[in-house]
């Protein structure tokens, strides 16, 4: 009689495991579908950090203030840093 109980318990645990696995898989799939709807299917970073030449702060390129001078683009964290850069005379390198 003991072996029959072990077999029955084993079968019940296996069925419970399959049910939990199915529930967890459905939850994961549901989360992925929500991300796809929001357009967040990939976790790629599309923005890079650039360094402010005045205060040396790192700023996301898309949020920086840009200045094109002498064929070169400079990126700043604020208008204040941009103004300081323009006021400071620079020697050509």
N, C-alpha and C positions, 0 to 999 in steps of 0.2 A: 504494500500500500504506500510506502514511503517513496518509492521510485515514481509512482504515478503522480503523486503530489509535486515532486520536483519537475517532472515533465510539464505538468499543467502550469506551474509557476513560471517555468522557462518560456513557455508559449505566451503567457500573459505579459511577461516583461518584454518579450520581443514585439508583441502587438503595441504595447504602450510606447516602446522606443520608436516604432514606425510612425505612430500618430504624432509624437512630439517632433520627429524629423519633418513630417509633412507640414505641421503648423509653423515651424521655424522657417522652412523653405518658402512658404506662402508669404510670411511676414517680410522676408528678405526681398522676394520678388516684388511685393507691393511697394517697398521703399525704393527699389530701383526704378519702378514705373513712375513714381512721383518725381524722382530726380530727372528722368527723361522729359517729363512734361514741363519742368521748370527750365530745361535746357542745360542742366548741370551734369551731363552724361560723362564728361571727362574732368579730371582734376588737374588739368594743365594750367600752369601759370603763364599768363600771356603778357604780364607786365614785369619790367625789370627795374631795379633800383639804380638811380643815378646820383652822383655826388655833387653837392652844391660847392662851387669853387671858393666861396667866401667863408662859410661857416662849417663846411665839410659834413653837412647833414646828408644822410641818405634819404632820397625821396622817390616814391614811385613815379616813373617817367610820365605816366598819363596824368598825374596830378601836379606835375612841376610847372614852373613858369619858364618859358623858353625865350632865349635871346639869340639871334643869329648875328654874329659879328665877325667880320673878316673871313667869311666863308666857313666859319666854325659855329656849331650850335652849343650853347651853354644852357644848363638846366639849374634852376634855383628853387629853394624851398619857399621863398616869399618875395614880395615886391621890395621889401627892405634890403634883402641881400642882393637883388638885382640892381637896385639903385646904388648900393655901395660898390658893386663891381664896376658900374659905369663911371662912378666918380673917381675911382682909383686908376691912375695912369698905368698902363701895362706896356712892358717892353716886348718887342717882337722876339720870339724864340728862334 
